């Protein structure tokens, strides 16, 4: 029976993988403290805990969006840890965001100075909407008369929605956006500008203190040796097709075991889409089980770590 560690606040009981005899464990990659940025959220602690608890020496990893960025960074930087990952399944994979669309492109390119100015002045606390405002939005979007407008609003962020269950919009927005840190947002703005998969940029002086060089180190995806499977879509304006081709496919060609284009999937559809169970999760489970049997692990558990930065349900 595969074991899964889930890196978001999606209710375990409702996740499609729950119906595939997968035991689910929870982890969090969002980084809710001011000092957190995505490359420092790498999963050593969670993965070590999972391996220790299950008495295994390797696991399978499934990530979505920022969860894929974190694993790309980890696999490129820590070969010792990479040896523990049997397969990496990347949903809506992100390494660079040179061609990102929607509101993120607006804030990352056109409103950079204003955005950075505001974020630098946010107090050292999780960056999120007030709870009462989130609950109001959730309630309003649960009303039939408002569902269409709320779905349209989500479309401004990740593209035109065709697979969203509109009756669940209020639930999806209950904790959206999930808490993160100001530094994490700044880091994403930086890589929109730099067009590189790199560590946080503290400026020349700060970089010298932090990294011993004037520019932030770039993660070299060519060093990744873990068998990797990509699940992406041309309709995803956040994990853009050009970024996937120019960075992930070109630099990781030797380790890509499968690249699957899913038509009419937006960024959130890989998590919330009404067809995600059949199109995404069941094929992942089948590939893991196939490897599980081929590698003669019969009689033991295989272990899956799944991370995402999306929250899908209310408490």
Residue pairs with C-beta under 8 A, 6 or more apart in sequence:
1 21
1 22
1 23
1 301
2 20
2 21
2 22
2 23
2 60
2 285
2 288
2 289
2 292
2 301
2 302
2 303
2 304
3 22
3 23
3 25
3 50
3 54
3 59
3 301
3 302
3 303
3 304
4 17
4 22
4 23
4 24
4 25
4 62
4 303
4 304
4 305
4 306
5 24
5 25
5 26
5 27
5 46
5 50
5 303
5 304
5 305
5 306
5 307
6 12
6 15
6 24
6 25
6 26
6 27
6 306
6 307
6 308
7 26
7 27
7 28
7 29
7 43
7 46
7 63
7 67
7 305
7 306
7 307
7 308
7 309
8 28
8 29
8 30
8 64
8 67
8 178
8 271
8 307
8 308
8 309
8 310
8 311
8 312
9 28
9 175
9 178
9 311
9 312
9 313
10 271
10 308
10 310
10 311
10 312
10 313
11 312
11 313
12 18
12 24
12 26
14 312
14 313
15 24
16 276
16 277
16 281
16 282
17 24
17 281
17 285
17 304
17 306
18 24
19 277
20 281
20 282
20 285
22 285
22 304
23 301
24 306
25 50
25 305
27 43
27 46
27 305
27 307
29 38
29 41
29 43
29 66
29 67
29 70
29 307
29 308
29 309
30 41
30 66
30 178
30 179
30 180
30 184
30 309
31 37
31 38
31 40
31 41
31 180
31 181
31 184
32 126
32 128
32 179
32 180
32 181
33 124
33 126
33 181
34 122
34 123
34 124
34 125
34 181
34 182
34 183
35 124
35 181
35 183
36 180
36 181
36 183
36 184
37 181
37 183
37 184
37 186
37 187
37 200
38 66
38 69
38 70
38 73
38 184
38 187
38 188
39 70
39 73
39 187
39 199
39 200
39 219
40 200
41 70
41 184
42 70
42 73
42 74
42 77
42 78
43 70
43 71
43 74
43 305
43 307
44 74
44 78
44 81
46 305
47 59
47 81
47 84
47 305
50 59
50 303
50 305
51 57
51 58
51 59
51 84
51 303
54 301
54 303
56 300
56 301
56 302
56 303
57 84
58 83
58 84
58 85
58 86
58 303
59 84
59 85
59 86
59 302
59 303
59 304
59 305
60 85
60 86
60 87
60 89
60 288
60 291
60 302
60 303
60 304
60 305
61 71
61 85
61 87
61 88
61 89
61 304
61 305
61 306
61 307
62 89
62 91
62 284
62 304
62 305
62 306
62 307
63 70
63 71
63 88
63 89
63 90
63 91
63 306
63 307
63 308
64 91
64 92
64 270
64 271
64 306
64 307
64 308
64 309
64 310
65 91
65 92
65 94
65 238
65 239
65 267
65 308
65 309
65 310
66 94
66 307
66 308
66 309
67 306
67 307
67 308
67 309
68 90
68 91
68 92
68 93
68 94
68 95
69 94
69 95
69 197
70 307
71 85
71 88
71 90
71 307
72 90
72 93
72 95
72 197
72 219
72 221
72 224
72 248
73 197
73 219
74 81
74 82
75 81
75 82
75 85
75 88
75 223
75 224
75 225
75 226
76 219
76 220
76 221
76 223
76 224
77 219
77 223
79 223
79 225
82 224
82 225
82 226
85 226
86 226
86 227
86 291
86 295
86 302
87 226
87 227
87 228
87 229
87 257
87 287
87 288
87 291
88 226
88 227
88 228
88 229
89 228
89 229
89 231
89 284
89 287
90 228
90 229
90 230
90 231
90 248
91 231
91 270
91 271
91 280
91 308
92 231
92 232
92 233
92 236
92 238
92 239
92 265
92 267
92 270
93 230
93 231
93 232
93 239
93 244
93 248
94 238
94 239
94 243
95 197
95 219
95 221
95 243
95 244
95 247
95 248
96 191
96 195
96 196
96 197
96 243
96 246
96 247
97 104
97 108
97 188
97 191
97 192
97 195
97 238
97 240
97 243
98 192
98 195
98 240
98 242
98 243
98 246
99 240
99 241
99 242
99 243
100 108
100 192
100 237
100 238
100 240
100 243
101 159
101 237
101 238
101 240
102 156
102 157
102 158
102 159
102 237
102 238
103 156
103 157
104 157
104 188
104 192
104 238
105 192
107 115
107 189
108 115
108 188
108 189
108 192
108 193
109 192
109 193
112 189
112 193
115 185
115 189
116 186
116 189
119 127
119 182
119 185
119 186
119 189
120 182
120 186
122 182
126 179
126 180
126 181
127 179
127 180
127 181
127 182
127 184
127 185
128 134
128 177
128 178
128 179
128 180
129 137
129 177
134 173
134 174
134 175
134 176
135 174
137 150
137 173
138 170
138 171
138 173
138 174
138 314
139 170
140 146
140 150
140 170
141 147
141 150
141 169
141 170
141 173
142 169
142 170
142 171
143 170
147 166
147 167
147 169
148 166
150 169
150 170
150 173
151 161
151 164
151 166
151 169
154 161
154 164
154 169
154 268
155 161
155 266
157 238
157 267
158 236
158 237
158 238
158 266
158 267
158 268
159 235
159 236
159 237
159 238
159 266
159 267
160 235
160 266
161 266
161 268
161 269
162 235
162 264
162 266
162 269
163 264
163 265
163 266
163 269
163 272
163 273
163 274
163 275
163 276
164 172
164 268
164 269
164 272
164 273
164 274
165 272
165 274
168 272
171 312
171 313
171 314
172 268
172 272
172 312
172 313
174 311
174 313
174 314
175 311
175 313
175 314
176 310
176 311
178 309
178 310
178 311
180 309
183 200
186 200
187 200
190 198
190 200
190 201
191 197
191 198
194 201
196 218
197 218
197 219
197 221
197 247
198 216
198 217
198 218
198 219
199 211
199 216
199 217
199 218
199 219
200 210
200 216
201 207
201 215
201 216
202 209
202 210
202 216
204 214
204 215
207 213
207 214
207 215
207 216
208 214
211 217
220 251
221 247
221 248
221 251
221 252
222 251
222 252
224 252
224 255
225 255
226 255
227 255
227 257
228 252
228 255
228 256
228 257
229 256
229 257
229 258
229 259
229 260
229 284
229 287
230 244
230 248
230 249
230 256
230 258
230 259
230 260
231 260
231 262
231 270
231 280
232 239
232 241
232 244
232 259
232 260
232 261
232 262
232 265
233 241
233 261
233 262
233 263
233 264
233 265
233 266
233 269
234 241
234 261
234 263
235 263
235 264
235 265
235 266
236 265
236 266
236 267
237 266
237 267
238 267
239 267
248 256
249 256
249 259
258 287
260 283
262 270
262 279
262 280
265 273
265 279
268 310
269 275
269 276
270 276
270 280
271 308
271 310
271 312
272 310
272 312
273 279
273 280
288 302
288 304
289 302
291 302
292 298
292 302
